[in-house]
Amino acid sequence: MSELKVPKLHDDEVDIDAPLVTRLLSEQFPQWADLPVQVVPSSGTDNVTFRVGTELAARLPRTPWAQGQVEKDLTWLPRLAPQLPLAVPQPLAVGSPSEQFPFTWGVYRWLEGTPFQLDQLADPSATARELAAFIHCLQQIDTTGAPVPTDDLFSRGTPLAPRDELFRAAVEEMRDEFDTGLVLAAWEASLAVGPWSGPPRWIHGDLMPGNVLMADGRLTAVIDFATARAADPAGDLLAAWYLFSGDSRQAFRDALEIDEHAWVRARGWTLSLKMIALPYYRVRNPEAVRDSPRFIAELLADFAADQ
């Protein structure tokens, strides 16, 4: 059993480690209490995942605002999964809050794979088309009763305009490190296309490397549906920059047959995520934004190429 304690990223996070998960299983799911428990190093920022035995995973929220995911998964993933071409999490049980741990938590079927790495793909362009097919299938699913975006400025699949003040403040703070004229021109181009005016569609909302699994050079699963909701379908185009580059990015775009406005909105969303986070995390967690300057430079190059 791993004794590693998961490091805290924010002050309001609770302490989570493998012995805690073992105690929770013993109290609430004794049928799994004797299985070995090991933290998954690539756990996300909102939840910590532990492998339980060989076939199960336990997922625990780090903070109060991250709780409630397993209940959402139990409601929606069984409806979404049969209509999607890649594996998605299968929730099996909901753990209750207790003296040991203050939030609800979940036990899931373990999904094989490692976090997405572009340079490990057998055929990057074919993989881009495969993920595009996943997104297309997701967008076709009936959204009746689906979750909708919150009022949070970082809620994916929402209009860009409410983020304008935060974005400009971040650009001003980083003015010595970027061509601010080019950054603002790219941002204003995204604002100019306006918000999505069509019907909301299902989006995953967080198609980043840690949430797209692969094995033997091919995609195996898409995980972490915390941000899944009915919203602007451009919310899933962020994968174009977070996962792909060059020919594979173009293959992704071509496969989805998206309009220019959706592409520009998605680029603006991606630019804002990187730029707004940079001043905050470069002091508090530099590793989290280590690649941001390169990432932003690539977004700006994409913008300049479209002019």
C-alpha positions in Angstrom: 0.0 0.0 0.0 1.3 3.5 -0.9 1.9 5.8 2.1 2.3 8.8 -0.2 0.2 11.8 0.9 -1.2 13.7 -2.0 0.2 17.3 -2.0 -2.3 20.1 -1.5 -2.8 22.6 -4.3 -5.1 25.0 -2.4 -5.5 25.9 1.2 -9.1 24.5 1.5 -8.0 20.9 0.4 -8.4 18.0 2.8 -5.6 15.5 3.4 -6.0 12.4 1.2 -3.8 9.3 1.1 -4.1 5.6 0.4 -4.6 4.6 4.1 -7.6 6.9 4.2 -9.1 5.1 1.2 -8.5 1.8 2.8 -10.3 2.9 5.9 -13.3 4.3 3.9 -13.6 1.0 2.0 -13.5 -1.0 5.2 -16.2 1.1 6.7 -18.5 1.4 3.7 -17.6 -1.3 1.2 -16.1 -4.2 3.1 -16.2 -6.4 0.0 -13.3 -4.3 -1.3 -11.5 -3.6 1.9 -8.7 -6.1 1.4 -7.7 -4.9 -2.0 -4.4 -3.0 -2.4 -4.8 0.8 -2.8 -2.3 3.0 -4.7 -2.6 6.7 -5.7 -2.7 7.5 -9.4 0.1 10.1 -10.0 -1.8 11.7 -12.8 -4.8 12.6 -10.7 -6.4 15.9 -11.6 -6.6 19.2 -9.7 -10.2 18.7 -8.4 -10.1 15.0 -7.4 -7.6 12.3 -6.4 -7.9 8.9 -8.0 -6.6 5.7 -6.4 -6.4 2.3 -8.1 -8.1 -0.3 -5.9 -7.0 -3.8 -6.8 -6.8 -4.4 -10.5 -10.3 -3.6 -11.6 -11.5 -0.7 -9.5 -10.7 3.0 -8.9 -11.7 5.3 -6.0 -12.1 9.0 -6.7 -12.2 11.5 -3.9 -12.8 15.3 -4.2 -10.0 17.5 -2.9 -12.2 20.5 -1.9 -15.8 21.3 -1.0 -16.5 22.8 -4.4 -15.4 19.6 -6.2 -17.9 17.3 -4.4 -21.0 15.9 -6.1 -19.3 14.5 -9.1 -20.0 10.8 -8.5 -23.8 11.6 -8.2 -23.6 13.4 -11.5 -21.7 10.5 -13.1 -24.3 8.0 -11.8 -27.1 10.0 -13.4 -25.5 10.7 -16.8 -22.7 8.4 -17.7 -24.9 5.3 -18.1 -27.0 7.3 -20.5 -24.0 8.7 -22.5 -21.8 5.6 -22.6 -23.8 3.4 -25.0 -23.8 6.3 -27.5 -20.1 7.0 -27.5 -17.3 5.3 -29.4 -14.7 5.3 -26.6 -14.9 4.0 -23.1 -16.0 6.4 -20.3 -16.0 6.0 -16.5 -18.4 3.4 -15.1 -19.5 4.4 -11.6 -20.3 1.5 -9.3 -20.9 3.0 -5.8 -21.2 6.2 -3.9 -19.3 6.6 -0.7 -21.0 8.7 2.1 -19.4 11.5 4.1 -18.1 10.4 7.5 -15.8 11.3 10.3 -13.0 10.0 8.1 -13.8 12.1 5.0 -16.3 15.0 4.7 -17.5 14.6 1.1 -19.3 12.0 -1.0 -16.8 10.0 -3.1 -17.1 7.2 -5.7 -15.9 3.8 -6.7 -15.6 3.2 -10.4 -14.5 0.4 -12.8 -10.8 0.8 -13.6 -10.1 2.0 -17.2 -6.8 1.0 -18.7 -4.5 3.6 -20.3 -2.1 6.3 -19.7 -2.5 10.1 -20.1 -2.4 11.3 -23.7 1.0 12.0 -25.3 1.0 13.2 -28.8 4.5 11.8 -29.5 3.4 8.3 -28.4 0.6 8.0 -31.0 0.9 5.5 -33.8 -0.9 7.9 -36.2 -1.6 11.4 -34.8 -3.9 12.5 -37.6 -6.0 9.3 -37.3 -6.2 9.8 -33.6 -7.4 13.3 -34.1 -10.2 12.1 -36.3 -11.1 9.4 -33.8 -11.4 12.0 -31.0 -13.4 14.2 -33.4 -15.8 11.3 -33.9 -16.2 11.0 -30.2 -17.0 14.7 -29.9 -19.5 14.4 -32.8 -21.3 11.5 -31.2 -21.5 13.4 -27.9 -22.9 16.4 -29.5 -25.7 14.4 -31.1 -27.0 13.1 -27.8 -30.3 14.5 -26.5 -29.7 17.3 -23.9 -33.1 17.2 -22.2 -32.4 17.7 -18.5 -28.7 17.9 -19.0 -26.5 20.1 -16.6 -25.9 23.6 -17.9 -23.0 26.0 -17.3 -22.7 27.7 -14.0 -22.2 31.4 -13.4 -18.5 30.7 -12.8 -16.3 32.7 -15.2 -14.3 29.6 -15.9 -17.4 27.5 -16.8 -16.6 25.9 -20.1 -18.8 26.4 -23.2 -19.9 29.9 -22.1 -19.5 33.3 -23.7 -16.1 34.9 -23.6 -17.1 38.5 -22.9 -17.5 38.1 -19.1 -13.8 37.1 -18.9 -12.7 40.3 -20.6 -11.7 42.2 -17.5 -9.7 39.3 -16.0 -8.0 38.6 -19.4 -6.9 42.2 -19.8 -5.6 42.4 -16.2 -3.5 39.3 -16.8 -2.2 40.7 -20.1 -1.2 43.9 -18.3 0.6 41.9 -15.6 2.5 39.9 -18.3 3.2 42.9 -20.6 7.0 42.4 -20.4 6.8 38.8 -21.6 4.5 38.9 -24.6 3.6 41.1 -27.5 0.5 42.5 -25.8 -0.7 44.1 -29.1 -0.9 40.7 -30.7 -2.4 39.0 -27.6 -5.1 41.6 -27.4 -5.8 41.4 -31.2 -6.3 37.7 -31.0 -8.5 38.1 -28.0 -10.6 40.8 -29.6 -11.0 38.7 -32.7 -12.5 36.0 -30.6 -14.9 38.4 -28.8 -16.0 39.9 -32.2 -17.5 36.6 -33.4 -20.0 36.8 -30.5 -21.5 33.9 -28.4 -22.9 30.7 -29.7 -26.5 31.2 -30.9 -27.5 27.7 -31.6 -29.1 25.1 -29.4 -26.9 23.8 -26.5 -25.1 20.5 -27.2 -23.4 18.1 -24.9 -19.7 18.8 -24.3 -17.1 17.1 -22.2 -15.6 20.5 -21.4 -12.1 19.3 -20.3 -10.5 17.4 -23.1 -6.9 17.8 -21.9 -4.1 15.2 -21.8 -4.9 13.9 -18.3 -8.5 13.1 -19.3 -7.8 11.3 -22.6 -6.3 7.9 -22.1 -4.2 5.9 -24.6 -2.4 2.5 -24.8 -0.2 1.1 -27.5 -0.4 4.3 -29.5 -4.2 4.4 -29.7 -7.0 6.1 -27.7 -8.7 3.9 -25.1 -11.0 6.1 -23.0 -12.2 9.6 -22.1 -12.5 10.3 -18.3 -13.5 13.0 -15.8 -16.9 14.3 -16.9 -17.0 16.9 -14.2 -17.5 19.7 -16.7 -19.9 17.8 -19.0 -22.9 19.9 -19.8 -25.2 21.3 -22.5 -23.4 24.4 -23.8 -21.5 25.9 -26.7 -20.0 23.0 -28.7 -16.9 25.1 -29.2 -16.1 24.1 -25.6 -14.6 20.8 -26.8 -12.5 22.4 -29.6 -9.9 23.3 -27.0 -8.6 19.8 -27.6 -7.2 21.1 -30.9 -4.5 23.0 -29.0 -4.2 21.0 -25.8 -3.8 17.6 -27.6 -2.7 18.2 -31.2 -0.4 20.2 -33.4 0.4 20.8 -37.1 -1.2 18.2 -39.4 -3.1 16.4 -36.5 -4.7 19.7 -35.4 -5.8 20.3 -39.0 -7.1 16.7 -39.2 -9.1 17.3 -36.0 -10.6 20.5 -37.4 -11.4 19.0 -40.8 -13.1 16.0 -39.2 -15.5 18.1 -37.2 -16.4 20.3 -40.1 -16.8 23.3 -37.8 -17.5 26.8 -38.8 -14.8 29.6 -38.5 -16.6 31.3 -35.7 -16.6 28.2 -33.5 -12.8 27.8 -34.1 -12.1 31.4 -33.2 -14.2 31.2 -30.1 -12.4 28.1 -29.0 -9.0 29.7 -29.7 -10.1 32.6 -27.5 -11.2 30.3 -24.7 -7.9 28.5 -24.8 -5.9 31.7 -24.9 -7.8 33.1 -21.9 -7.3 29.9 -19.9 -3.6 30.0 -20.3 -3.2 33.8 -19.9 -5.4 34.3 -16.9 -3.7 31.4 -15.1 -0.2 32.5 -15.8 0.3 35.4 -13.4 -1.3 33.4 -10.5 0.4 30.1 -10.9 3.9 31.3 -11.9 4.4 32.3 -8.2 2.3 29.6 -6.5 2.9 26.6 -8.7 5.4 27.3 -11.5 5.4 23.8 -12.8 1.7 24.1 -13.6 2.3 26.8 -16.1 5.8 25.8 -17.3 4.6 25.3 -20.9 2.3 28.3 -21.0 4.6 30.7 -22.8 5.2 28.2 -25.6 1.5 27.3 -25.7 0.5 31.0 -25.9 3.1 31.6 -28.7 1.5 28.8 -30.7 -2.0 30.2 -30.2 -0.8 33.5 -31.4 0.9 32.0 -34.4 -2.4 30.3 -35.3 -4.1 33.6 -35.1 -1.5 35.4 -37.2 -1.7 32.6 -39.9 -5.5 33.2 -40.2 -5.1 37.0 -40.8 
